Amino acid sequence: MDNFATKIRIETLKMLRNRGFGHIGGSMSIVEALSVLYDNEMTIDPSNPDWEDRDYFVLSKGHAGPALYSTLALKGYFDKQLLNTLNEAHTNLPSHADRLKTPGVDMTTGSLGQGISAAAGIAKALKIQKKNNRVYAIVGDGELNEGQVYEALMFAFHHKLDNLVLMIDENKLQLDGYTDDICDQGDIRLKIAGFGWHALRVDGHNEAAIKHALQEAKEIKKVPTCVVLDTIKAKGVSFLENNTSNHHVRFTDKQIKELEHLIKQLEGDIT
Amino acid sequence: MNVKVKQKFKISNKEMRTTYNDTLVDLAKTDDKIVLLEADLMRAIKTNDFQKKYPNRTLNIGIMEQNMMGVAAGLSVRGLKPYIHTFGPFATRRSFDQLFLSLGYADLNAIIIGSDAGISASHNGGTHMPFEDLGLVRLVPNMTVMEMTDPVMFENILRQLNDQKQLSYLRIVRKHMLSIYQEGSTFEIGKGIVLREGKDATIVAAGIMVANALKAQALLQEDGINVSVIDMFTIKPIDQALLLEYADKTQCIVTAENHNIIGGLGSAVLEALETTPVTVKRVGVKDRFGQVGTQAFLEKEYELTAEDIVKAVKEQL
């Protein structure tokens, strides 16, 4: 690994610090997953985002846009300078992922539960077209409240979409608090397995474990695979971890200073 | 546009659903991008023949309309052409956020067929009777919204849409309609069709109300009142130029729709004429829910008959 995850974390923190507010919690929890996907796993060509033979990625939890934008910029889909424009008027980087605005974003998301259906649709299209590209989607654990998710799970199982990998960011928090307190979903891995999927659970901040899981997914035929990522919301930002108000944060002056300190510390770690 | 109107209007030989199946079967012979999406209503729309011929391109998703819209979006990302059918309320109301965002906002393409337009839902009643579908889809920016008048128009429009990259909603009656247009007629999306010329008023209609408007025109003529009749099958983008021309010519517009008078054709016409002093009277469902009944009963119940149109015209003169 080439510290790619740390670089994503640094760029994401810089974006959010510059803007002064944003979806920091859910961005930080998927950094390692994005790092593995874009630095190791996916077949992509950043100079040709619409390449027909690429693997597809759908960020169903569209509010984690900042982490995805940092990843895409670091891979060279667009100039890193663009990261300074997060949520500015007429920006190419809005809060929620938008396929029309950002090079490398394959699907527009933001209204929860919808990205997984689109990912399943892309995977089905690839089967119809007899193509071997793979499709990856990240869904939040809070997002599992949406009934549409279960419609898509049934669809993907029925159509034997073994070219689809669903990654669930189990960071245990949603906007209003702990997912268990709002609507206890039980054992997520077991629930997905109950829909016929091959389902496993790994440490979502351990890149080797994620990589191993995605490798395993490639060997599973005739059923789709789900990788539940055991994660920490706002991972790496100590003053926001385990904080039930870390979904969308408007930073105080003190927090801005702490973010700057953290960015410097992370930059030191990789030099 | 090359429209030939029949002299006498009879029940069409073909049901609308047969036209849907046959046209898609024919188009799919030379277009491997066509994919049919259904939500457990294939027997209602009779697309089993398409399924037999193209099993790999038929997705009976199951009773999950929200997922169906999302899957269609995914198919469109890969350049396929999703044709989606379900009953109008489920194609719009039930899955509106998915239609709006995953297809509309994401600028992806699909042709959505909403069947059993308004009172043609008949004995399925209020849960299945869309008086609001056109209002909903009209609120999706850039979406093309049409209501089909007869099988000849339906086939021609399907063939045109297959070559266009866009998101469209086609509201249809599923079974027989009165046949208005001669075989071989061609239509222009976004252009209304003037079926009758008269100087006293203009009736602007869509769907089953086109036939009722023509009946009303004949009844009015007997009383010495000469009205124009326009088939405004494209509700969005509406033919504003034609409406302005006939508003100016006749100074009186009456709309006729098998839909709530809020949100549908009548509203679209009012919006198009907002800068004119011309009176617009809307014949349609007056902000009510659907109910069970024969189509003939429902037509009277919701005041959608030719006589209701005649009354509305006379009140304006």
Interface residues (C-beta under 8 A of the other chain):
Chain A: Y56 D98 R99 L100 D106 M107 T108 G110 S111 G113 Q114 G115 I116 S117 A118 A119 A120 G121 I122 A123 K124 A125 L126 I128 Q129 G147 Q148 E151 A152 M154 F155 H158
Chain B: V35 N56 R57 L59 I61 G62 M64 Q66 N67 M69 G70 V71 A72 A73 G74 L75 S76 V77 R78 G79 L80 D97 Q98 L101 S102 Y105 A106 D107
